[in-house]
């Protein structure tokens, strides 16, 4: 990996921190909005079945200490 995970994590932290600092936003709602935005973007170029499989893989790896993020392998 060439740094996608740390970069993505920084973007998410920035968005969550902004939501927490604003009285008109909620941190959990921002998290859901980020997830929805990623899924929606995936669906613009991937099939529902493919996105479903990706999400299933990610949910199954939630218990892992170091979940593996691949480049679509």
Z-matrix of the N, CA and C atoms (Angstrom, degrees):
N
C 1 1.442
C 2 1.528 1 108.64
N 3 1.300 2 115.95 1 146.04
C 4 1.463 3 120.43 2 -176.57
C 5 1.518 4 112.99 3 -106.72
N 6 1.287 5 117.95 4 27.77
C 7 1.452 6 120.39 5 175.59
C 8 1.508 7 116.13 6 105.31
N 9 1.336 8 117.65 7 10.57
C 10 1.466 9 119.45 8 -179.67
C 11 1.523 10 112.40 9 -62.08
N 12 1.316 11 117.05 10 -44.18
C 13 1.474 12 120.00 11 -176.55
C 14 1.520 13 112.73 12 -62.87
N 15 1.341 14 119.52 13 -50.13
C 16 1.473 15 118.14 14 178.48
C 17 1.531 16 112.35 15 -62.61
N 18 1.319 17 117.00 16 -37.93
C 19 1.466 18 120.23 17 179.62
C 20 1.532 19 110.22 18 -64.67
N 21 1.337 20 116.43 19 -46.72
C 22 1.465 21 120.59 20 179.58
C 23 1.524 22 110.44 21 -62.12
N 24 1.327 23 116.44 22 -42.53
C 25 1.460 24 120.06 23 180.00
C 26 1.529 25 110.70 24 -60.18
N 27 1.323 26 116.89 25 -42.37
C 28 1.473 27 120.36 26 178.54
C 29 1.521 28 111.37 27 -62.44
N 30 1.343 29 117.38 28 -41.83
C 31 1.459 30 120.63 29 178.86
C 32 1.522 31 111.45 30 -62.73
N 33 1.337 32 116.26 31 -42.40
C 34 1.464 33 120.80 32 -179.93
C 35 1.524 34 110.44 33 -66.34
N 36 1.320 35 116.84 34 -44.30
C 37 1.469 36 120.32 35 179.00
C 38 1.525 37 110.20 36 -59.79
N 39 1.332 38 117.09 37 -42.51
C 40 1.470 39 120.12 38 178.41
C 41 1.527 40 111.03 39 -60.30
N 42 1.336 41 116.39 40 -45.54
C 43 1.470 42 120.30 41 -178.95
C 44 1.528 43 110.97 42 -65.50
N 45 1.336 44 117.10 43 -43.25
C 46 1.469 45 120.25 44 179.77
C 47 1.520 46 111.59 45 -66.56
N 48 1.330 47 116.91 46 -40.22
C 49 1.465 48 120.50 47 177.77
C 50 1.524 49 110.94 48 -63.61
N 51 1.338 50 116.70 49 -41.16
C 52 1.461 51 119.61 50 178.02
C 53 1.523 52 110.63 51 -63.06
N 54 1.334 53 116.04 52 -43.75
C 55 1.468 54 119.52 53 179.29
C 56 1.518 55 110.81 54 -60.80
N 57 1.321 56 116.57 55 -40.03
C 58 1.462 57 120.47 56 -179.00
C 59 1.533 58 110.97 57 -68.30
N 60 1.325 59 117.28 58 -30.63
C 61 1.465 60 119.84 59 -176.73
C 62 1.529 61 113.09 60 -85.12
N 63 1.317 62 116.91 61 -10.14
C 64 1.467 63 120.25 62 -177.88
C 65 1.525 64 110.63 63 -105.07
N 66 1.321 65 117.33 64 131.79
C 67 1.457 66 120.03 65 -179.10
C 68 1.537 67 113.51 66 -69.37
N 69 1.326 68 116.99 67 -19.01
C 70 1.463 69 120.19 68 -179.17
C 71 1.524 70 113.21 69 -92.78
N 72 1.337 71 117.46 70 6.30
C 73 1.465 72 121.50 71 -179.34
C 74 1.520 73 110.41 72 -129.91
N 75 1.325 74 114.71 73 161.50
C 76 1.458 75 122.10 74 178.92
C 77 1.527 76 108.17 75 -126.95
N 78 1.317 77 116.69 76 135.74
C 79 1.466 78 122.03 77 -178.14
C 80 1.531 79 111.88 78 -59.36
N 81 1.325 80 118.38 79 -45.81
C 82 1.471 81 120.89 80 179.24
C 83 1.523 82 111.64 81 -65.98
N 84 1.320 83 117.03 82 -39.61
C 85 1.458 84 120.14 83 177.84
C 86 1.527 85 110.40 84 -63.31
N 87 1.330 86 116.82 85 -37.52
C 88 1.459 87 120.59 86 177.11
C 89 1.528 88 110.17 87 -64.73
N 90 1.315 89 117.38 88 -41.95
C 91 1.466 90 120.53 89 177.64
C 92 1.520 91 111.41 90 -59.09
N 93 1.330 92 116.17 91 -45.80
C 94 1.463 93 120.13 92 177.61
C 95 1.521 94 111.11 93 -63.03
N 96 1.326 95 116.58 94 -39.63
C 97 1.465 96 120.73 95 179.90
C 98 1.528 97 110.63 96 -64.10
N 99 1.322 98 117.18 97 -38.35
C 100 1.464 99 120.92 98 177.84
C 101 1.521 100 110.48 99 -64.99
N 102 1.324 101 116.44 100 -46.54
C 103 1.466 102 120.27 101 178.46
C 104 1.523 103 110.20 102 -59.84
N 105 1.322 104 117.25 103 -46.84
C 106 1.459 105 121.18 104 -179.74
C 107 1.527 106 110.83 105 -61.27
N 108 1.329 107 117.03 106 -41.85
C 109 1.466 108 120.66 107 -179.26
C 110 1.530 109 110.91 108 -63.23
N 111 1.315 110 117.25 109 -40.26
C 112 1.470 111 120.42 110 178.59
C 113 1.521 112 110.13 111 -66.13
N 114 1.339 113 116.83 112 -46.88
C 115 1.468 114 120.29 113 179.04
C 116 1.521 115 110.40 114 -61.32
N 117 1.311 116 117.45 115 -44.23
C 118 1.463 117 121.20 116 179.75
C 119 1.528 118 110.87 117 -61.06
N 120 1.311 119 116.91 118 -41.67
C 121 1.466 120 120.78 119 178.50
C 122 1.532 121 110.53 120 -66.51
N 123 1.328 122 117.11 121 -43.78
C 124 1.474 123 120.38 122 175.35
C 125 1.524 124 110.76 123 -53.98
N 126 1.334 125 116.08 124 -44.66
C 127 1.466 126 120.00 125 -176.27
C 128 1.525 127 112.85 126 -67.00
N 129 1.325 128 117.89 127 -12.88
C 130 1.463 129 119.79 128 177.09
C 131 1.525 130 111.96 129 -76.19
N 132 1.357 131 116.31 130 -15.78
C 133 1.461 132 118.31 131 179.73
C 134 1.531 133 114.21 132 -141.57
N 135 1.329 134 117.21 133 2.60
C 136 1.465 135 121.81 134 177.38
C 137 1.523 136 109.01 135 -128.07
N 138 1.320 137 115.74 136 155.95
C 139 1.464 138 120.04 137 179.91
C 140 1.530 139 110.64 138 -76.01
N 141 1.335 140 115.38 139 158.85
C 142 1.464 141 120.67 140 176.81
C 143 1.529 142 109.60 141 -58.86
N 144 1.321 143 116.77 142 -41.92
C 145 1.465 144 120.62 143 179.58
C 146 1.529 145 110.66 144 -60.70
N 147 1.322 146 117.24 145 -43.96
C 148 1.461 147 121.35 146 -179.49
C 149 1.529 148 110.73 147 -64.24
N 150 1.321 149 117.17 148 -44.43
C 151 1.465 150 120.82 149 179.66
C 152 1.526 151 110.31 150 -65.56
N 153 1.326 152 116.65 151 -40.18
C 154 1.465 153 120.90 152 177.20
C 155 1.521 154 110.74 153 -59.57
N 156 1.323 155 116.81 154 -44.59
C 157 1.466 156 120.89 155 178.46
C 158 1.525 157 111.35 156 -63.48
N 159 1.327 158 116.50 157 -40.25
C 160 1.460 159 120.98 158 177.95
C 161 1.530 160 110.52 159 -61.64
N 162 1.330 161 117.00 160 -46.10
C 163 1.460 162 120.80 161 -179.91
C 164 1.525 163 111.50 162 -66.33
N 165 1.323 164 116.81 163 -37.80
C 166 1.465 165 120.54 164 176.95
C 167 1.526 166 110.36 165 -62.42
N 168 1.329 167 116.72 166 -45.07
C 169 1.463 168 121.37 167 178.01
C 170 1.532 169 110.40 168 -58.53
N 171 1.328 170 115.86 169 -44.39
C 172 1.461 171 119.47 170 -178.85
C 173 1.520 172 112.08 171 -66.42
N 174 1.332 173 117.76 172 -40.31
C 175 1.469 174 119.50 173 179.37
C 176 1.528 175 110.93 174 -67.52
N 177 1.317 176 116.67 175 -35.28
C 178 1.467 177 119.37 176 178.56
C 179 1.523 178 112.03 177 -68.41
N 180 1.324 179 117.55 178 -26.17
C 181 1.459 180 119.94 179 -178.63
C 182 1.534 181 112.67 180 -92.88
N 183 1.333 182 118.01 181 5.67
C 184 1.460 183 120.47 182 178.93
C 185 1.525 184 112.43 183 -63.08
N 186 1.319 185 118.26 184 -29.82
C 187 1.457 186 121.43 185 179.97
C 188 1.521 187 112.98 186 -80.30
N 189 1.327 188 117.34 187 -11.49
C 190 1.459 189 120.78 188 179.85
C 191 1.521 190 109.83 189 -71.68
N 192 1.338 191 115.18 190 145.23
C 193 1.461 192 119.12 191 176.76
C 194 1.530 193 111.37 192 -67.87
N 195 1.325 194 115.84 193 -37.28
C 196 1.471 195 121.28 194 -179.18
C 197 1.520 196 108.09 195 -131.48
N 198 1.339 197 117.40 196 82.98
C 199 1.461 198 118.39 197 -179.47
C 200 1.520 199 111.17 198 -59.77
N 201 1.322 200 115.11 199 142.60
C 202 1.445 201 121.39 200 -178.15
C 203 1.519 202 109.87 201 -87.50
N 204 1.320 203 116.69 202 128.08
C 205 1.447 204 121.63 203 173.77
C 206 1.515 205 106.50 204 -111.49
N 207 1.315 206 116.42 205 120.98
C 208 1.461 207 119.99 206 -176.68
C 209 1.510 208 110.72 207 -109.32
N 210 1.296 209 115.52 208 173.04
C 211 1.459 210 122.67 209 177.57
C 212 1.525 211 109.67 210 -97.53
N 213 1.321 212 117.96 211 43.70
C 214 1.458 213 121.70 212 177.00
C 215 1.511 214 113.60 213 78.73
N 216 1.317 215 116.87 214 23.59
C 217 1.463 216 120.50 215 179.89
C 218 1.511 217 111.64 216 -75.60
